[in-house]
Amino acid sequence: MSDFTQKLRPGKPDGPSTLLQQRTQSNISVDELAHHLLSYDGFLDRQLRILPLLEQEPLFNKMNQANLSRIEVFKLALARAKRLRRLVDENGWDIYDYKMAETLIDDVSPYYLHMHMFVTTIKEQASDSQKSHYLPLIESFRIIGAYAQTELGHGSNVQGLELEARWDPSTKEFILHSPTLTASKWWNGSLGRIANHAIVVAQLLLPSSSGQDSSPEYASYGPHPFIVQVRDMSTHQPFDGIVIGDIGPKLGYATIDNAYMLFDNFRVPHSALLSKYCQVDYESGAYSKPATQGILYGTMTFVRSLIVHQARLALARAVTIAVRYTSIRRQFTHRDDRDGPEVSVLSYPTVQIRVLPLLATTYALHYTGLAMQETYKDTRQHVERGELHTLAHMHSMSSGLKSLCTNIVADGIETCRRALGGHGYGGASGFTRLGPDYLSRVTVEGDNWMITQQVASYLIKRMTGVVMNMDDDNHDELGQSFKLFLDMKQSKQSPIPCDIYASDRAIVDAFQQRATILTYDIYEARVLEKRPWTEIMIQLHKTSSAQSQAIIVNSFFNALNTENTLPGPTKSTLWDLYRLFAFYTMESVGYDFLRSGAISHCHVEKLASRVQELMGKIRPHAVNLVDSWKIPDFLLDSALGRYDGNVYEDLFNRAHKFNPLNQVTFNPNYWEDEIVKGISDKWSSQLAKL
């Protein structure tokens, strides 16, 4: 029987012609804006060079991966990871080439933790002799590592970890032991089935009594990192005294073998303790502590800063799909023009308000991510020189931004998906993995509500220092803002509202003024009124979010204010995106801005109309603004968001030609055991196992 569907085409206007019209109506140069956004580290050239190599590899074809079982997905991910590593050798790629390929393939590889947290911890926390031994093995994949910190009973509360590392002075070894079920390591990626080594974070227990007592008392020195071989290098089986496995299905990340791991009095040598900053003397067992405990959390801070940096591209994927599809999709005529053509969905303000502020957010997060990376690099350089005064600021900044940015992106991805209507629920939308996979970010490396307490604690400490004139960092913007507020408060002056519609700099000032006053509120509640910490936790979270929003707005402003290479029309549109992000955010928390005196009541009342006005200005450029992220179809894997606009053809072909379920003929008769026509015995036996 002939397939008459091959002759059919979508109704007019079709996707390609619509996107062409959208692209030509905008005066934004996509290539120039893309160069501005992504050329700083060779990103665009690297993507252009590596993408064709991946596209020609059958193993990396994504068409039917959604139809695979968990075990099949993991096997495919490991096969891809191995092939990718061979491509590194064959093409002489560096680490940035590897990470580009990893991003484009869009699997969180079974090697992912090896290449990120494991190697980073060794570089940052191992002694020189440990690094010289392990780094060549890590970089050549002769050993494969994971990072095992989180436990079944404790995640964000690192100090509460239960796994013990007890020093045995008689054998000069550490004894790793899980005293309870909740001491089981849990969620540790790459460890369940793949890694043979792990950075294991455990409570360091040292004898508190001198001499060679047969059963000395032990004292805890807090969580410390140890490098531990956990599997035999030949058989790949766990050693006696270690139980390891994969924790099972998850909401996303089927390609990662998140692990559980328990120890039963498992002995590791003295050299297992990573000893760049802290040591246990081999002979005496005496402990040398680091200058600050925060140094030991360097890996966590690195990962948080990386999450902040990566946030904008995750959201950009979702927004790219949403903008392209809602530009193509047409529904209904205007109520005031019943005889007119159907209207592009993105032309409806009720769709714009969901999508266009998120488009602005991708740019806001981009500049913030760059600022976060620079802060991290600067801080690491200070630490390498033994200068630790910037650690607290970086830890606070990375914690607050990790919380806020991942909340924004996780919610934003889902908002974009819903804006697509019914097709957003389909497997060809590009969201079936993007959304569930990204959701892990809101809890990984610290629950987003919990870690904001760390930010609030830092802010209270800084405010206390300024109040007492003991703040060593009062020369920075935060200290200056606190001091200005306190001077005005002491002189009984009311805050002066910022004229946010007259000056883009005033927008930055308004966000910081609001954050400063919220900081003083929690300082007053905690330090002056001595209120219980738990009683003010909601205020602490709100203050952290306010300070992080101020950082984002400030980063966006500084980037545009110092940019001199973009054409005028493009620069003007970026300023509109800046204002849209700021005003949309202000409107969502207008009461706080009004109460703090950062903006006037009149300005608050105008926010909604200003947001709609800005969306109208940005709408003609929306397609070019998402095109500027240069996200290839290979990565998007979306029928709805494809660059050429052939949305409906791709949707239909994926269902009609490539859906394996349509290749099976089923028996619908309930009185017959046969499930699939012609192979009843096979299916009956499989069903019996369920």
ZAMARGU-4260 file (C-alpha; in steps of 0.2 Angstrom, whole numbers, plus 5000, padded with zeros to 4 digits):
<rodrens>
0) 5000/5000/5000 | 5007/5017/4995 | 5011/5030/5008 | 5001/5045/5002 | 5007/5055/5017
5) 5024/5058/5008 | 5015/5070/4996 | 5008/5081/5010 | 5015/5098/5015 | 5011/5110/5029
10) 4999/5124/5027 | 5005/5141/5023 | 5014/5151/5029 | 5026/5137/5033 | 5040/5137/5046
15) 5055/5141/5034 | 5046/5156/5026 | 5041/5162/5044 | 5058/5161/5051 | 5066/5169/5036
20) 5054/5184/5038 | 5058/5185/5056 | 5077/5185/5053 | 5076/5198/5039 | 5065/5210/5048
25) 5078/5212/5062 | 5093/5223/5061 | 5103/5213/5073 | 5119/5205/5066 | 5118/5187/5072
30) 5136/5183/5068 | 5143/5199/5077 | 5132/5196/5092 | 5137/5178/5093 | 5156/5183/5092
35) 5153/5195/5106 | 5145/5182/5117 | 5155/5166/5113 | 5172/5170/5105 | 5181/5174/5121
40) 5188/5157/5123 | 5187/5150/5106 | 5170/5143/5109 | 5163/5146/5091 | 5178/5140/5082
45) 5179/5125/5092 | 5161/5121/5090 | 5163/5123/5071 | 5177/5112/5070 | 5171/5098/5082
50) 5152/5097/5077 | 5155/5089/5060 | 5165/5075/5067 | 5152/5071/5079 | 5138/5072/5067
55) 5146/5059/5056 | 5148/5046/5070 | 5133/5034/5070 | 5135/5031/5088 | 5130/5049/5092
60) 5114/5049/5082 | 5100/5054/5094 | 5084/5049/5084 | 5078/5034/5094 | 5087/5036/5111
65) 5071/5040/5120 | 5065/5023/5116 | 5079/5014/5126 | 5078/5006/5143 | 5088/5012/5157
70) 5101/4998/5155 | 5102/5002/5136 | 5104/5020/5139 | 5118/5017/5151 | 5127/5005/5139
75) 5125/5018/5125 | 5132/5032/5136 | 5147/5021/5140 | 5150/5017/5122 | 5149/5035/5117
80) 5160/5040/5131 | 5173/5028/5126 | 5172/5033/5107 | 5173/5051/5113 | 5189/5048/5122
85) 5196/5039/5107 | 5192/5054/5096 | 5202/5064/5108 | 5217/5053/5105 | 5214/5052/5086
90) 5212/5071/5084 | 5224/5078/5097 | 5210/5087/5106 | 5214/5097/5122 | 5203/5097/5137
95) 5192/5111/5130 | 5189/5101/5114 | 5184/5087/5124 | 5171/5097/5135 | 5164/5105/5119
100) 5161/5087/5112 | 5153/5082/5128 | 5142/5097/5128 | 5136/5094/5110 | 5133/5075/5113
105) 5122/5080/5128 | 5125/5065/5138 | 5131/5067/5156 | 5144/5054/5152 | 5149/5040/5164
110) 5166/5049/5164 | 5159/5066/5169 | 5163/5066/5187 | 5181/5060/5183 | 5184/5074/5171
115) 5176/5087/5183 | 5175/5085/5202 | 5188/5071/5204 | 5202/5079/5194 | 5198/5097/5201
120) 5199/5090/5219 | 5216/5082/5216 | 5223/5098/5208 | 5216/5109/5222 | 5218/5099/5238
125) 5232/5086/5234 | 5250/5089/5239 | 5263/5091/5226 | 5269/5073/5227 | 5251/5066/5227
130) 5248/5077/5211 | 5263/5071/5202 | 5258/5053/5206 | 5239/5054/5202 | 5237/5067/5188
135) 5246/5057/5174 | 5235/5042/5179 | 5219/5053/5179 | 5223/5062/5163 | 5227/5046/5153
140) 5211/5037/5161 | 5222/5024/5168 | 5212/5027/5184 | 5194/5033/5183 | 5188/5043/5198
145) 5172/5049/5207 | 5168/5061/5221 | 5160/5054/5236 | 5154/5066/5248 | 5135/5066/5250
150) 5127/5052/5261 | 5110/5044/5263 | 5107/5054/5278 | 5117/5070/5275 | 5119/5081/5260
155) 5120/5100/5262 | 5125/5098/5280 | 5143/5092/5276 | 5148/5094/5295 | 5135/5080/5298
160) 5143/5067/5287 | 5144/5050/5297 | 5157/5040/5287 | 5173/5039/5299 | 5191/5039/5294
165) 5199/5033/5310 | 5218/5035/5312 | 5227/5019/5318 | 5243/5024/5326 | 5249/5006/5327
170) 5248/5003/5308 | 5249/5021/5301 | 5233/5018/5292 | 5216/5026/5291 | 5201/5015/5294
175) 5186/5020/5284 | 5170/5014/5292 | 5151/5017/5289 | 5144/5015/5307 | 5126/5017/5302
180) 5115/5014/5286 | 5113/5033/5284 | 5132/5034/5283 | 5131/5026/5266 | 5138/5037/5252
185) 5124/5041/5241 | 5121/5050/5224 | 5139/5050/5220 | 5140/5050/5201 | 5151/5039/5190
190) 5154/5028/5205 | 5140/5015/5204 | 5147/5005/5190 | 5162/5014/5182 | 5174/5022/5194
195) 5188/5012/5202 | 5194/5027/5213 | 5185/5040/5223 | 5188/5055/5233 | 5179/5050/5249
200) 5175/5063/5261 | 5174/5057/5279 | 5175/5063/5297 | 5194/5063/5302 | 5195/5054/5319
205) 5212/5056/5328 | 5217/5049/5345 | 5214/5062/5359 | 5225/5053/5372 | 5244/5051/5370
210) 5254/5036/5371 | 5249/5019/5364 | 5233/5015/5373 | 5225/4999/5367 | 5208/5009/5365
215) 5211/5028/5365 | 5198/5041/5364 | 5195/5049/5347 | 5191/5067/5343 | 5183/5072/5326
220) 5193/5085/5316 | 5178/5087/5303 | 5176/5081/5286 | 5192/5078/5275 | 5195/5071/5258
225) 5204/5055/5255 | 5208/5047/5238 | 5203/5028/5239 | 5204/5014/5227 | 5187/5006/5228
230) 5188/4992/5214 | 5201/4979/5208 | 5209/4986/5193 | 5208/4969/5184 | 5191/4962/5189
235) 5183/4979/5192 | 5174/4971/5207 | 5173/4981/5224 | 5186/4976/5237 | 5181/4966/5252
240) 5175/4978/5265 | 5167/4989/5252 | 5149/4988/5245 | 5145/4999/5230 | 5131/4999/5218
245) 5120/5011/5207 | 5105/5018/5217 | 5092/5015/5203 | 5081/5025/5191 | 5080/5044/5194
250) 5069/5058/5187 | 5083/5062/5174 | 5102/5058/5171 | 5099/5040/5165 | 5117/5040/5158
255) 5125/5043/5176 | 5128/5029/5188 | 5124/5038/5204 | 5130/5027/5218 | 5128/5020/5236
260) 5144/5015/5245 | 5148/5008/5262 | 5164/5003/5271 | 5167/4990/5284 | 5183/4994/5293
265) 5192/4996/5276 | 5210/5002/5278 | 5219/5015/5267 | 5237/5021/5269 | 5242/5037/5277
270) 5245/5044/5259 | 5226/5043/5256 | 5223/5059/5265 | 5224/5074/5253 | 5237/5084/5261
275) 5240/5101/5252 | 5231/5111/5266 | 5230/5098/5281 | 5241/5084/5287 | 5242/5070/5300
280) 5260/5067/5305 | 5265/5049/5300 | 5275/5046/5316 | 5265/5056/5330 | 5248/5057/5322
285) 5248/5076/5326 | 5236/5086/5315 | 5241/5102/5305 | 5225/5111/5301 | 5222/5123/5286
290) 5222/5141/5288 | 5203/5141/5285 | 5191/5126/5284 | 5183/5134/5269 | 5199/5128/5259
295) 5193/5110/5261 | 5177/5115/5252 | 5186/5121/5236 | 5178/5107/5225 | 5161/5112/5230
300) 5164/5130/5227 | 5171/5126/5210 | 5156/5116/5205 | 5144/5129/5211 | 5153/5142/5201
305) 5153/5130/5186 | 5134/5128/5188 | 5132/5147/5187 | 5142/5148/5172 | 5133/5134/5163
310) 5115/5140/5168 | 5113/5152/5153 | 5116/5139/5139 | 5103/5127/5147 | 5090/5141/5147
315) 5096/5147/5130 | 5092/5130/5123 | 5074/5131/5130 | 5071/5149/5125 | 5078/5145/5107
320) 5065/5131/5105 | 5051/5142/5112 | 5055/5158/5102 | 5057/5148/5085 | 5042/5137/5088
325) 5030/5151/5094 | 5035/5162/5080 | 5030/5148/5068 | 5015/5142/5077 | 4999/5151/5072
330) 4983/5150/5081 | 4967/5161/5079 | 4964/5177/5071 | 4963/5194/5080 | 4947/5196/5089
335) 4946/5213/5081 | 4950/5207/5063 | 4940/5190/5061 | 4944/5190/5042 | 4963/5192/5045
340) 4976/5178/5045 | 4980/5167/5060 | 4992/5176/5072 | 5009/5170/5076 | 5008/5164/5094
345) 5023/5174/5100 | 5013/5190/5095 | 5001/5187/5109 | 5006/5196/5125 | 5001/5181/5136
350) 5015/5171/5127 | 5027/5185/5126 | 5026/5188/5145 | 5031/5169/5147 | 5045/5169/5134
355) 5053/5186/5132 | 5058/5189/5150 | 5067/5172/5149 | 5076/5178/5133 | 5082/5193/5143
360) 5087/5181/5157 | 5098/5171/5146 | 5109/5186/5143 | 5108/5192/5161 | 5115/5175/5166
365) 5128/5175/5153 | 5137/5190/5159 | 5134/5184/5177 | 5142/5168/5173 | 5157/5176/5166
370) 5159/5187/5181 | 5157/5172/5192 | 5171/5163/5183 | 5183/5178/5184 | 5179/5179/5203
375) 5183/5161/5205 | 5200/5162/5195 | 5205/5178/5205 | 5201/5169/5221 | 5211/5153/5217
380) 5226/5164/5212 | 5224/5173/5229 | 5223/5156/5238 | 5238/5149/5229 | 5248/5164/5236
385) 5242/5160/5253 | 5230/5175/5253 | 5213/5169/5260 | 5203/5185/5263 | 5193/5183/5247
390) 5187/5165/5250 | 5172/5170/5260 | 5166/5182/5247 | 5168/5169/5233 | 5159/5156/5243
395) 5144/5167/5247 | 5143/5173/5229 | 5144/5156/5222 | 5131/5149/5234 | 5119/5163/5231
400) 5120/5163/5213 | 5119/5144/5212 | 5103/5145/5221 | 5095/5159/5212 | 5101/5155/5194
405) 5097/5136/5195 | 5079/5140/5201 | 5077/5153/5187 | 5083/5141/5174 | 5073/5125/5181
410) 5057/5136/5182 | 5061/5144/5165 | 5064/5128/5156 | 5047/5122/5161 | 5039/5139/5157
415) 5046/5138/5140 | 5039/5120/5138 | 5022/5125/5143 | 5022/5140/5131 | 5023/5127/5117
420) 5006/5121/5120 | 5002/5102/5117 | 5017/5099/5107 | 5028/5104/5121 | 5023/5088/5130
425) 5029/5077/5115 | 5045/5067/5114 | 5051/5078/5099 | 5050/5094/5109 | 5068/5094/5115
430) 5062/5095/5133 | 5061/5077/5138 | 5079/5076/5144 | 5083/5095/5146 | 5070/5098/5159
435) 5072/5082/5170 | 5091/5082/5169 | 5092/5101/5174 | 5081/5098/5189 | 5095/5090/5198
440) 5104/5107/5198 | 5092/5114/5212 | 5098/5101/5225 | 5115/5096/5219 | 5130/5104/5228
445) 5118/5111/5241 | 5099/5112/5242 | 5094/5129/5235 | 5085/5135/5251 | 5098/5128/5263
450) 5113/5136/5255 | 5105/5154/5255 | 5108/5153/5274 | 5127/5153/5270 | 5125/5169/5260
455) 5114/5177/5273 | 5127/5173/5287 | 5141/5181/5276 | 5130/5197/5274 | 5126/5198/5292
460) 5144/5196/5296 | 5149/5210/5284 | 5135/5222/5290 | 5141/5219/5308 | 5158/5223/5303
465) 5153/5239/5295 | 5142/5244/5310 | 5157/5241/5321 | 5169/5249/5309 | 5179/5233/5308
470) 5175/5227/5290 | 5192/5224/5282 | 5183/5224/5265 | 5173/5240/5266 | 5181/5246/5251
475) 5172/5235/5239 | 5154/5239/5232 | 5145/5229/5245 | 5154/5237/5260 | 5152/5254/5252
480) 5133/5251/5250 | 5132/5246/5268 | 5142/5261/5274 | 5131/5273/5264 | 5115/5266/5271
485) 5121/5266/5289 | 5127/5284/5287 | 5110/5289/5281 | 5102/5280/5295 | 5113/5288/5308
490) 5108/5305/5301 | 5090/5300/5301 | 5088/5303/5282 | 5076/5293/5272 | 5082/5282/5257
495) 5081/5292/5241 | 5071/5283/5228 | 5081/5278/5212 | 5075/5286/5196 | 5075/5269/5187
500) 5067/5276/5171 | 5080/5290/5169 | 5096/5280/5171 | 5102/5262/5168 | 5114/5264/5183
505) 5100/5269/5194 | 5093/5252/5191 | 5109/5244/5198 | 5108/5256/5213 | 5090/5251/5216
510) 5093/5233/5217 | 5108/5235/5229 | 5098/5247/5240 | 5084/5235/5242 | 5097/5221/5246
515) 5106/5232/5258 | 5090/5236/5268 | 5085/5218/5268 | 5102/5214/5275 | 5101/5227/5289
520) 5084/5219/5293 | 5091/5202/5296 | 5106/5209/5305 | 5094/5219/5316 | 5084/5203/5319
525) 5098/5191/5323 | 5112/5203/5331 | 5102/5216/5340 | 5086/5207/5344 | 5094/5190/5346
530) 5080/5181/5337 | 5082/5162/5334 | 5090/5158/5317 | 5076/5146/5312 | 5063/5160/5315
535) 5071/5171/5302 | 5075/5158/5289 | 5062/5164/5276 | 5070/5182/5278 | 5087/5175/5276
540) 5082/5166/5260 | 5074/5182/5253 | 5089/5192/5257 | 5101/5180/5248 | 5090/5181/5233
545) 5090/5200/5233 | 5108/5201/5235 | 5111/5188/5220 | 5098/5198/5210 | 5109/5214/5213
550) 5124/5204/5207 | 5116/5199/5191 | 5109/5216/5187 | 5126/5224/5191 | 5135/5211/5180
555) 5123/5214/5166 | 5126/5233/5167 | 5145/5232/5169 | 5146/5221/5153 | 5136/5233/5142
560) 5143/5248/5149 | 5161/5243/5145 | 5156/5235/5128 | 5162/5245/5113 | 5162/5233/5098
565) 5144/5230/5094 | 5134/5240/5081 | 5122/5253/5088 | 5106/5243/5085 | 5112/5228/5093
570) 5119/5237/5108 | 5102/5246/5110 | 5093/5230/5110 | 5104/5222/5123 | 5100/5237/5134
575) 5082/5234/5131 | 5085/5216/5137 | 5094/5223/5152 | 5079/5234/5157 | 5067/5220/5153
580) 5076/5208/5165 | 5077/5221/5178 | 5059/5228/5177 | 5051/5211/5176 | 5061/5206/5191
585) 5056/5221/5200 | 5038/5219/5196 | 5038/5201/5204 | 5045/5208/5221 | 5038/5226/5220
590) 5033/5227/5238 | 5051/5224/5243 | 5057/5238/5232 | 5044/5250/5238 | 5046/5246/5257
595) 5065/5248/5255 | 5063/5265/5247 | 5073/5260/5232 | 5060/5265/5220 | 5044/5276/5222
600) 5026/5271/5222 | 5024/5279/5205 | 5038/5269/5198 | 5031/5253/5204 | 5014/5257/5196
605) 5023/5259/5179 | 5033/5243/5179 | 5019/5232/5171 | 5017/5245/5156 | 5036/5247/5154
610) 5038/5228/5154 | 5025/5226/5140 | 5033/5241/5130 | 5050/5233/5131 | 5043/5216/5125
615) 5035/5225/5110 | 5052/5232/5106 | 5061/5216/5108 | 5048/5205/5099 | 5055/5209/5081
620) 5072/5203/5086 | 5068/5188/5096 | 5073/5175/5083 | 5090/5183/5079 | 5093/5185/5098
625) 5091/5166/5100 | 5100/5162/5084 | 5115/5172/5092 | 5118/5158/5104 | 5123/5147/5089
630) 5115/5131/5097 | 5116/5118/5083 | 5101/5107/5079 | 5112/5092/5084 | 5112/5098/5102
635) 5094/5105/5102 | 5087/5088/5096 | 5070/5097/5094 | 5058/5096/5080 | 5050/5112/5087
640) 5066/5122/5088 | 5075/5117/5072 | 5084/5131/5063 | 5076/5128/5046 | 5059/5129/5053
645) 5053/5112/5046 | 5043/5109/5062 | 5028/5100/5056 | 5037/5089/5043 | 5050/5083/5057
650) 5036/5080/5070 | 5027/5069/5058 | 5042/5060/5051 | 5048/5056/5069 | 5031/5048/5073
655) 5027/5040/5056 | 5044/5034/5050 | 5055/5033/5066 | 5044/5027/5080 | 5048/5009/5083
660) 5031/5006/5092 | 5023/5008/5075 | 5033/4993/5068 | 5024/4981/5080 | 5007/4974/5077
665) 4997/4971/5093 | 4983/4959/5097 | 4970/4970/5106 | 4958/4955/5111 | 4957/4954/5129
670) 4952/4935/5129 | 4968/4930/5120 | 4985/4930/5129 | 4995/4935/5114 | 5001/4953/5115
675) 5011/4954/5099 | 5004/4946/5083 | 5013/4930/5079 | 5025/4929/5095 | 5013/4925/5109
680) 5025/4913/5118 | 5039/4925/5119 | 5028/4940/5126 | 5019/4929/5138 | 5035/4922/5146
685) 5041/4940/5147 | 5025/4946/5155 | 5026/4932/5168 | 5043/4939/5174 | 5035/4956/5178
</rodrens>
